[in-house]
Amino acid sequence: MEFAKDHVFYDGLKGHNVSMERIQGALEAIDDRRFGMYVDAIPVDWRNDNRDAPERIKDYLKQARDNSKKLFKKIREVLI
């Protein structure tokens, strides 16, 4: 998770006790149908350079949702 140190919010969040329950809950509440709607909303012009990017992004977000407890545990560890 070294890449997290380059995130725009890292310096502002590092060392602070930040509640992430709301964002974790929002991620966990996204169902597969909604992910499909997100992919469908991506303009066709954006797909021209990398046609599989929307599906890869959807798969990544699904994995984040399905492993949200581990993900947010790791995020908290990085921010301590």
N, C-alpha and C positions, 0 to 999 in steps of 0.2 A: 504494500500500500504506500510505497514511497512516493508514487505519483500524486497522492493526495496533498502533499506539501506544495504542489504547484497550483492547487485549486484556488480560485479567486477568493473564497471565503475562509480558507485555512487559517490565515493569520488572525482574523477576527474571531474565530471560534476556538482556536487552540488555547487550552488551559481554562476554558469557561465551562461551567456546568450548564449545558444546553439540553433542553427537553426535546426529544425527537419522537415522542410517542405519536404526535399528530401526523407527522409526515410518514412514519412507519405505518400507522393505521390507514392512511390514505393509499399508500402503495399496496397494502394487503387487500384493500377493498376493490381494486381494479380487477374486473373479471376478464376472461378471454375474449368475450364479445366486444368489450370496450377497447382492448388492445387492437382488435381487428378494425374497429372504427378509427382509431388513431392512424393506422397504416393506410386505410382508405382515404383519409383526409390529406395525405401528403400529395402535393401537386405533382403531376406527371413530369413536368419539366425538371423537377428535383431528382427524379429517378433515372434520368438519361445517362448520367455519368456512372452510376453504380446501382444497377437495378435491384440487387439483392439487399442493399442497405436497409430499406424499411423492414424487411423480414428479420434481418440480423438484429436490428434495434429492438423489434418486438420480442424476439427470443431472449435478448439480454435483459429486458425489463421483466419478462416472465420469470426468468431465473432469479432476478433480484427480489421479486415478489415472493416466489416460492421458498427463498432462503433468507427472508427478511430478518429473522431473529439473529442469524449468524452475521448477516451484513451489518446490521446496526450495532451489534456487539463490537465488531471490528472497527467501525467508524468511531464509536466511543473510545476504544482503546487508542486509536490514532490521535484523538483530540485531547487525551489526558496529558 
